[in-house]
Every structure is written in structure tokens, then in C-alpha cells.
Amino acid sequence: MSAPNTDALVKEYRENGFAVVERLFDPSEVAELNTAITDILNVPDIGSVAEVEPGDNGMARRIWSPTKQHSAFERAAAHPKLLDHVEALIGPDILFHYSKLHLKAPQVGSVVDWHQDFAYYPHTNTDLVTALVYLDDTTTENSALQAVPGSHLRGLADHYVDGYFRGKVAGADAPDPALAVPIEAPAGSVVFIHCLLLHYSSPNRSDRYRRAFLPAYRAADAYPIHFGSHAGHNEPGVKLLRGNVSDTARVEAGTWRLPLAERPFGSLFQLQEGANQTETAATTGYATLEDAK
Ligand SMILES: O=C(O)CCC(=O)C(=O)O
């Protein structure tokens, strides 16, 4: 298969901090991934494989490390057609960083507050990209990702609340909603998200699911500069998918506030909600809360 023409994608990504490839995964591939979700959740104790929504509905909202839980996700994250686009954005030496899966159930799915991914895991350079793969047709009604174009060029916003890292840009610092662009796209489409892009998604108030698989990648010469719980959890799973490893760290100038939380990290949802660690561990079964994002 010949390499795709990615010139427009790269231009859009550099200018806006995100870029979309519609229907990169075809309907049969999307169906296989949605079946894999059903397989993963087909366990007596959902809390052992997923984090559940707050309250008593018992619905899963996030599957931890889907690439470790099902081979269909492992294959999708390493699919050459996905990596060809990642390569165009961050170069030929590509590390798999980590993965997660967000299930925004109809009328239930939680908000993802404004944030920049880099705030959670600062690295020596900013060649880190998340590929958000829509597994349902996605519109504003069922929580399309929203982003502020060009925000990746303006450094790191403040993700602290009351003196601690809370993984969201809140209050007066939150972007003007008028600047946000909804990224609507059919199932199988991929939104490539620069690690400094300000992005958000609303609660799902529609009658449709909005499922999204999020494998994240980084250039092989991007090294974590803070060995907190995110790096502690994810670095053992980092692996080379394409090109060569690097014995050199490429360093971009910048001032990066570190993600120092008042409690061990939970998921992005838990951290942004300020969920009580003990309570959350009890309801999700995720006892150590050593993951982040
Ligand atoms: O699931 C979403 O809508 C966005 C997820 C996201 O932004 C993240 O996990 O960094």
C-alpha cells in the first residue's frame, strides 16, 4: 500500500493543533472494535476492567488500557494506516505511549473538562499525539470533541485548583466557549490531538452512545520530565512501533508546571471531579488509582 498524502493533515495540525482523517477505519473494523468492547465488559465485576460513572447506574465510562485487554485494540493501535499518519505528525521513530477508551453512554456520559494532555505528562519535547478514534457517528449532541484552534501554540495553561494539580483549566482561565470548535465526524474517523491543544467534551445528553478509543504516541526522543504516577504506570508499557529507539532526549525550551496532585492520581474524570480516593477505589474496584488520564 502506498503512503497516504498527508500534506493537508500536517498543515492543519501545525496551524490548529488538531486534524481529522474521516473514516480511516472502515465499518467492519469499527464493528470489530465495538464487539471487543462488549467482550471486555462481559465480566461479573465491571469494576475490574473499567471505571464506572458516579452514582448508581453502574455504567462503564472508561476502559483501562484497552490495548492490553483485547487484541483487536492492540492491532488497531499499531495499524500501519494509523501509524502512517502519526509518522507524518511526529516523525518516523514512534513509541506507543498508552491507551484508554471512553464510553459516553446515552444521557449518562460524563464531561471531560478543558485541559491539555501535556499538563498530565510533561516531556522533553512536544511531539506527543493522541489519536481519538470515534467508534460511533459523532456530533455535538453526543459529545463531539471540542477544541480551541491554535491553542497548542500558546504554552501550558494553569491546570491547578486551590494549589494542586486537578487536570483542568477551570474558572476564569477556562477558554471562552465561543472560541471552541466541535469536531463532528462519522464512526471510524480519527482526530489527531496535539499534546498542547486545549480540548473538552460535554456530557452526553443524547440518546446515542459516543464511544472513542484513544491510543497515544510520542516521538522516540521525547522523554518524561516528571516521574509521577502517570509515568510510573505507563512507562513499563511503552514500546517501539516504528523506526528506532533514541539514546538522545530532544529538548524544547519551555516552562512546565508539574502535575503535583493532593492525592494519588485517578483517571482524568476522577482527578477533574476531585473524587475522594477511598470512595472511588471502593466503587470502581481500581484499588491503587495509579493510572492517570
Ligand atoms: O473522550 C473525550 O471526549 C476526550 C478525552 C480526552 O480529551 C482525554 O482523555 O484527554
The ligand as an SDF file (V2000), in Angstrom:
LIG
                    3D

 10  9  0  0  0  0  0  0  0  0999 V2000
  -13.3060   11.4070   25.4510 O   0  0  0  0  0  0  0  0  0  0  0  0
  -13.2390   12.5940   25.1860 C   0  0  0  0  0  0  0  0  0  0  0  0
  -14.1850   13.2330   24.7740 O   0  0  0  0  0  0  0  0  0  0  0  0
  -11.9590   13.3790   25.3220 C   0  0  0  0  0  0  0  0  0  0  0  0
  -10.9050   12.6470   26.0470 C   0  0  0  0  0  0  0  0  0  0  0  0
   -9.7190   13.4800   26.3190 C   0  0  0  0  0  0  0  0  0  0  0  0
   -9.6450   14.6080   25.9720 O   0  0  0  0  0  0  0  0  0  0  0  0
   -8.5890   12.9330   27.0390 C   0  0  0  0  0  0  0  0  0  0  0  0
   -8.7180   11.8540   27.6380 O   0  0  0  0  0  0  0  0  0  0  0  0
   -7.5360   13.5800   27.0410 O   0  0  0  0  0  0  0  0  0  0  0  0
  1  2  2  0
  2  3  1  0
  2  4  1  0
  4  5  1  0
  5  6  1  0
  6  7  2  0
  6  8  1  0
  8  9  2  0
  8 10  1  0
M  END
$$$$
